[in-house]
Each structure stands twice: as C-alpha cells, then as structure tokens.
C-alpha cells in the first residue's frame, strides 16, 4: 500500500481515472474518515476471463432465473449495499468522498453496476470502473443467497461479449479464487493493464 497524499473531501473524477490507468486505486480507513489514501499493491488480483469458473450449483441457480438481472439502473442502491455492515465486516472503506467520486464516474459512463433484483427489491450487486478494455471491480454485496455470485457471472458474460480483456479484482479472496481469481505480480499486471488500455470496449451496447 502507498499513501502519497490524501486530497481531502473530494476526489476529482479525472484524477481517479488517471489513477486507474496507472494501476492505483483509492480506499479509506473507514466510512467516517473524510480522507482517502491511494493503493498500489505489489501483487494484484485478477480473474482471467477465459478461465472464469462457476460452480455447477450456481449454474443451476442461474438457469432457474431466481433473480431479475439489471445493469446500471440503481448506482446509489448498489454502493449503499456494498457499504452496509454485515456479518464478519462491521466497518467499510466506502466513505463519502468515494461515494461521490464513483457517482460522478457513473454519470460520465465510466462506472457500472450489475444488479440482482427479486420482487422489486435490490438483493445483490456489484460495481466497478471501465477504462479501455479493462473493468476494475470495486465491491459487491448480497442480501440473498448467491445474489452477488450471479452478478459476477453476468459481469463476466458481458465483459466477454463486449471485448474486455482484463477483469481486475484488486485483491484475491478465497471466495474469488473459487471463480478463478489469481494473484499476479505488479509488473505483470501493469503489462496487462497497458494492453487493455490500448483498445476500446463499451460496457453497454
């Protein structure tokens, strides 16, 4: 991790996009901290799109159509879901400057959501940033079993269909490793990032 500076209570969207293009992303100590710090990990988590693996049980759930899947319809609801306390994680790094910055990117078309709905309720989702042919996953949440996992499946499907070549998860977890996530050294990640930024892809057709 690195903390070059904390820009106070606002992250300019152009600065945020330049940071992603340099392999850097922001975090905060907790939801009440008004400042952010910049992170550039020595080892970066990615999910190779050609190696994504969904468990058979999850494929069955997806085929049942338990959820109404939507894209980019409720950014505020998704980021609030990602920021809420839950078992095993009572605090969050999503503070007010981060909420506002990603809302600005969403309005500009550089941030996107994948959402799982049931009976008119948002029950799971994820959001991330797009730049070139890269998708930088930020956070996900689930209020019902498998909701966020189904969102991840739909994200990968859309990225494959629309010509993306890099799915950045920032870090890996045991949960993400079950879907094919791996750690790559910073130098390799930056090579993959450079290739992804050299082209263009659209999240929404």
C-alpha angles and dihedrals in degrees: 000000000000133000108196093161143331111232095204122232103348134051110202108229093228090054090049092053091047089052092054090048088055095049095257130121135180131247136169131220091239142335093274096050108104093205136066136210130211122244127204106170123208087223121037129203119228137163109221103225093219091052100047110136125196118192115246092242090056091049088056091051090050092051091052089062095224091160136051102230120212137171128216098349103117115022093160091052092049097049090045089052091050091050099048121107117254141168110304093013118062096165134047138207091220103105130170097272089052092048091051096044095052091044087058091049089049090053089050093050097250097106125058141184136213111203137193115204132184125186092344095310127114102234102167143001152147137215137200147158127263124209124162106324094332130102115199108202113214111177144331137200140191131201093175131041113282095358096123092041091056088050090054090051091052091046092055091046091053094045091051093047094048100048103259116152104184129057108183117197094177092220134016126239131186086254093055093042088064086064095049103273116158137181119242128187117258094251093054092045091053090052090052090046093051090052092048093049092051091072139045132239133170121222092205120041 
